[in-house]
Amino acid sequence: MTVQQQVPVSIAYKDLDIAGQRLDLIVEPGIVVELKAVEVVKKVHEAQLLGYLKSTGLRLGLLINFNNMVLTKGIKRIIN
């Protein structure tokens, strides 16, 4: 598998292209991985990953929160 780190991406919002965003990881064959270390994963974190999926055209994303006693409880799968 190929892994790319800090991949630059532009987010399309209405008629604007918002540059300067970076994806934490892209794991080939096309999984966007967003890494967090927060007390609680909020809807805004999920929306951020969903925006990345829409802007890249990829369908599968993993939101991984490392602030858990058991890592598997901190993984959320999001499909566009």
N, C-alpha and C positions, 0 to 999 in steps of 0.2 A: 504494500500500500504506500501511496505517496501522501505526505503531509506537508501542507503549506501553512506558514505562520504569518500573522499580521498582514493579511491580504487586503489591499485597499479596494474600496467599493464605493460607488455613488448610489445614494438612495433617491428614487424618484418620488416627489411629493407634489401632487397637482401638476403645475407646469414647471416646477423647479427640479434641478438636479443638485442634491446636497452632497458635496464631496467631503472627504476628510474622515470618513468612517473606515474602520478596519475590522475585518473578521478575525477572531482569535485563531481559529484553525479551519482548514478545509481538508478533509480526509477523502482521498479518492476512493471510490468513483463518484463522489459528489455529496458528501455529508458535511454540513456546516456545524461546527462545534463552538458553542458560546460558553465560556468559563466564568463562573461567579464564585464568590466567597462571601455570601450575605446571610444574615439571620433568617430571612424569609424571602423566598422567590415570589416576586409580585407580578401582576399582569403586565406591567410595563416591560419587564425582562422578557416575557414571552412575546410581547408585541415587537420588541427589538429584534429578536431572532426571526420572527415571521417576516418582518420588513427586509431582513437580510436575505431570506429565502426568495421572496418576491423579486428583489432587485437582481439577484444572481441567476434566477431561473431554476434553481435547485429545489428539490422537493422535500428532502429530509434534513432535519436539524436536531441536535441534542443540546439541551440546556443542562449543564452540569454545575451543581452547587457543591463546593468542597466543604462547606460549613455544616457537615452532618457527621454523626457518629459512625453511621454506616453509609459508605459512598453510594451504594446502589439506590438508597432512598433519596438521594439528591439528584437523580437523573430523570429528566423529563424529555420525552420524544415528541417532536412537533412536526407535523406533515403539512405542506402547503398544497 
